[in-house]
Each structure stands twice: as C-alpha cells, then as structure tokens.
C-alpha cells in the first residue's frame, strides 16, 4: 500500500478474510481493488492514517463449534456468523442429514439420528476449507457407513488419523485420500497427542463424543487458532477442563 506505483497480485486468495483486510486498509487510506477475485490491484499512497475497522468472525471456529453440537447429538447456534461465507461447508453438513438453519447473523445446526456418509474434497475458497477437514472427519467417525475425504490443499493433513484410530475410529489413509468407516458410539477415551492446530480441534471434538475421559497433550497447537475454546464448550454444557486449572 505504501509502494510507489501500482502493484498487481495475481492468483490471489479469495477468502472473505482477504476482502475484510482490503476493506480495513481502505478505511486507513489505501487504494485497493479486486479483493475477492484472483487479481488484486494496489495503487501506492504516501501514507496511511488512523481509522476504525471491524474484524470479521472466525469461519473455522464457527465450523468447529457447529460440529461440537452435531457430534454430541445436540444443537448449537453460533451468533455473529454470516452463512454465505461457509456455504460449501454447510452444504456438506446438510448432506450428512443435519438440520442447518442459517440466519442473517447466526448459524444453527441440529444433530440427526439418521446421519448419512458423504464424500468430499478440500478446495480453495469457496470450496470446502481444508482447515475444517479434520473436524469434519471426527464427526464422520460417528456416521454409519463409509465416507471418503480427499485432501487437495496441504500435504500431511491427515496426522490426526492415528490419534482418532487410537480412540477407536476406523480410518484408512491412502495417499491424499482417507476412508472413514463410521460407527456410532465407536470412540473411547484415550491419551492422544495434538500434531497441529486443526488436528487438536478434531481431537477435542472426538473427546466430546467418546466414552470415558480423553487427555489431549500438546494443546499449545490449539491455542494458535482458538481463544479459550474450553470455556466456550463449557458454556454449551461440555465437561472439558484445561489441565492444571
């Protein structure tokens, strides 16, 4: 924004967060156009000034909390969320046979006793977010039948699979594809290790549905992407504590 002349970014990310960033920078005096498309134009300015900007909601936290309701047979409404930013993800929840109720500034998901297996692949926005793949896989362990997940964004994005299997899941990885043979109430509490941010969230979700107590180690991964997740889950009725507190 402060470079002399015009800058063009090609093959730009199209996520809503990029749009939110461009809007914020414009409030501060930047000249930006094209956000939300694959080409962004920036005309340099001499300086930026102060302003008030509003940071959008966290799409991945919203998706995680919605699964917390579904995986435990309950209902969760997340306030402050805009459904259109998560449309591909919400459509997958509908295919599982969950009841999804989008409103202008909230999303509700109601669990179903007749969930159905699905097949999906991660993709750049507006496709299915890779950052919700692990959480959705935790839910699919509870869905009767065979589901498949194809990871197209990040390598090694199945590091949570051995830990879910340790809890009783039946998941087989073949290259960039994972096959989940789901069975209701198949998970049992175990001591597992978080390997990355989204893997840690999937283990928390699995622990909510598991029989017995689950201990998750290396939760510093979790804190990179969630603020006080255990407190929010407690407010929904979950029995979850941070060790030592």
N, C-alpha and C positions, 0 to 999 in steps of 0.2 A: 504493500500500500504506500510505502514511502520511497520506492524506487523511482528514478527519473524515467519517464516514458510509459509505454504500455507493456504490460505483461500478460501473456496468454497461457493458461493452464489447460492442456489437452488430456483427455482420458481422466477427467476429474471425477472424484467420488460424488455421488448424487444424493447421499443420505440427508435426511432432514437436519442433522446437526451441522452440515456444511451450509445449508440455507440459513440456519439460525446464526451461524458465525458471520456470514456475509451481511445479514441484516444488522447485527450488532456493530460491525465495523462501519457500516454506512451511517449509523447514528453518530459514530465518533468522527465522521468526516471523510471516510474512504469513498472511492468511486469504484464500485464493483458491479458487474452484471453477469448474468448467465448461471448463477448458482442454481442447483437443482438439475442442471444439464451436464453433459460431458465436457463442455468447453466454458471456461470462466475467463472473463476479461477484467483486468485491473488497470485503471489509469492512475498513475502515481500522483500523490499530492505532497505538498511541502510539509504538512504536519497534521496530526490528529488532535482532537480536542476532547474534553470530558463529555460524558453523557450517561444516560441510564438505560441499561439493557436487561432483558429478561432471558434467562437461560431456560431452554425447553426441558421438558420432562425426560427422564432416562428410559428409553424404549426397552432396554434389556432388563432393567429392574422391574418394569411393569410386566413384561412377559414372564419373568421368574415368579413373581407373586401370583399371577393368574394360575400358573401350574401348581403352586402350593395348594390352592383350593381344589383343583381337579384331582390331584394325586391322593388327597386325603378324603375324597368323597364329599367335599363341602362346596362352599360358594364364596367367591371373593370379588369385591368391587374395588377397583383402583381408581381413585379420583385424580383429576388433573391430567389425564391421558387423552390424546387425540387418536381415535381408532384408525383414521386413514393412514397414519404413519406405520401401522402394524398389520395392514390388510392381508398380506400374504401369510403371515403367521396365524392370524385369527381364522383365516380360511382353512388352515390345516387343523386347527382345534375343532372347527365345525365338522370336518371330515371324520375326525375321531368320534363324533357324535356328542360333543359337548355343546351345551347351550351358551352361546356368546351373545351378550346384549351390549351393543355399542351405543353410547350416547355422545352428546356434543363434547363433554369434558370428562368422560369416565368410560370404563370398560368393565363389564361383569362377566364372569364365567361360572357356570353351574355344572357340577360333576354329573356324570351319567353312569347308570349301572349296565349300560349296553354299549360300551366303547368298542370301536372298530379299528383294526390295524390300518396303517397308512404307509405310503411310500413317498419319500420326498428327497429333494436335493437342495443343498445350500447354494445361494447365488448372490451376486451383488444386489444392492438395493435397486428396485423394490422387491427383489426376491426374498426367499426365506433367509433370515440373518444367521450367519454361522455362529454368532455369539449366543444364540438360543438353541443351538443344536443339542448340546449336552443336557440341558434342562428338559427338552422335549423327549430325549431318549430315556431319561429317568421315568417320565410318565409312561412311555411306551412299554416299559417292563411290566406295567400293570394291565396292559391291553391284551385280551386274548387273541392269539393268532400271531402271524409273522409280519413284522414291519421291517422296512429297509430304509437306511439313511445313506445318502451319498454326499460326501464332503468334497466340495469343489473349490474352497477358498483357501484353507490352511492345511498344510501337512501336519501330521501328528496331532490332529484334533480329536483323536479317539483315546487319549491317555486316561480318560475316566472309565473306560470299559473294564479293565481288570479290577478296578475298585468296585464297580457295580456288580461284577460277577462274584466278587468276594462276599457280597451281601446276599447272593442267591439268584441274581439275574442270569439269564441265558442269552448271551450276546456273542456273536462271532464276527470278527473283523477280517475282511478280505480286501487288502489294498485300501482304496478310498471308500469302501462300502462296508457298512455294518448291518448285520442281520440280527434283529431282536425277536426272540421267541417269547412273547409276553404271557404271563400268568398272573392273575390277581392274587394278591397277598403272598407273593413269592419271596419278598425281601425280609431278611432278618438283620438285626443289629450286629455291627462288627466294628472293628477299629480299622479305619481307612485313611488314606493319605491324599490330600489335595495336591494335584500336579500343576494346575494353572487356575486362572481366575474362574472361568466358566465351569471347569471340572468341579471346583469346590462347591459352586452353587448347585450342581446336579447331585452331589453327594448329600448336601443339606436336604434337598427335596426328597431324595431316596430315603434318608433317615426319618423324615416325617411319616412315610408310608410303611416303614419297616417295623416288624415285631421286635420288641426289646429296645435296647439302648445302642445308639451309634455314636462312636467317638471319631471326630474328624481332626486330623493333625495338619499342621502347616496352613492354618487358616489365614496367614498373612496374605495369601493369594486372594482370598475372599475380600479382604479389606481394600484391595486395589480398585474394586468396582462396585462395592456396596457399602453404604454407611449404616452401621447398626442394624444389619439385616435381622439379627436375632430379636431385637426389640420389636421390629415390625411384625415378625412372625408370632411373637408372644402376644401382641395386641389382637391377633387373629385366633388365639387360643392354642397355639402350639406349645409343646413342652420342649423348650430349647434354651440352653444357657451357654454362655462363654465360660470355659474352664477357668477357675480361679476367681470367679465373680459370684 
